[in-house]
Amino acid sequence: MLLSFVAMAGGFALIFRGIEVIGCQTVSLSRSLTTCYSNDFGALPGPIAGGALITVGVVLFFVAMLRFATVR
């Protein structure tokens, strides 16, 4: 049950980080999850990286909710 709460919190954090990253020119993965660049130094364009983070966050959140709902 604790794992479900941690996964829901992680999914929630990924969603908000994805929203922040959308406004960046380019994004690179780093130790702090992502690094936002205002030039072409990053590996991925900001909207693509933001969309991917939001998608992973939503999937993780809802899978954790489903798992939490089935725990007895």
Backbone hydrogen bonds, N-H to C=O, Kabsch-Sander energy under -0.5 kcal/mol:
donor,donor_aa,acceptor,acceptor_aa,energy
5,F,1,M,-1.7
6,V,2,L,-2.3
7,A,3,L,-2.4
8,M,4,S,-2.4
9,A,5,F,-2.3
10,G,6,V,-2.4
11,G,7,A,-2.5
12,F,8,M,-2.2
13,A,9,A,-2.3
14,L,10,G,-2.3
15,I,11,G,-2.0
16,F,12,F,-1.9
17,R,13,A,-2.4
18,G,14,L,-2.3
19,I,15,I,-1.8
20,E,16,F,-1.8
21,V,17,R,-2.0
22,I,18,G,-1.2
23,G,20,E,-0.7
24,C,21,V,-1.9
25,Q,37,Y,-1.3
26,T,37,Y,-1.8
27,V,44,L,-3.2
28,S,35,T,-2.0
30,S,33,L,-0.7
33,L,30,S,-1.4
34,T,32,S,-1.7
35,T,28,S,-2.6
37,Y,26,T,-2.7
42,G,39,N,-0.6
43,A,27,V,-0.9
44,L,27,V,-2.6
46,G,25,Q,-1.4
49,A,45,P,-2.3
50,G,46,G,-2.9
51,G,47,P,-2.2
52,A,48,I,-2.2
53,L,49,A,-2.5
54,I,50,G,-2.4
55,T,51,G,-2.4
56,V,52,A,-2.6
57,G,53,L,-2.3
58,V,54,I,-2.5
59,V,55,T,-2.4
60,L,56,V,-2.6
61,F,57,G,-2.5
62,F,58,V,-2.6
63,V,59,V,-2.5
64,A,60,L,-2.1
65,M,61,F,-2.2
66,L,62,F,-2.3
67,R,63,V,-2.5
68,F,64,A,-2.6
69,A,65,M,-2.2
70,T,66,L,-1.1
71,V,67,R,-0.7
71,V,68,F,-0.6
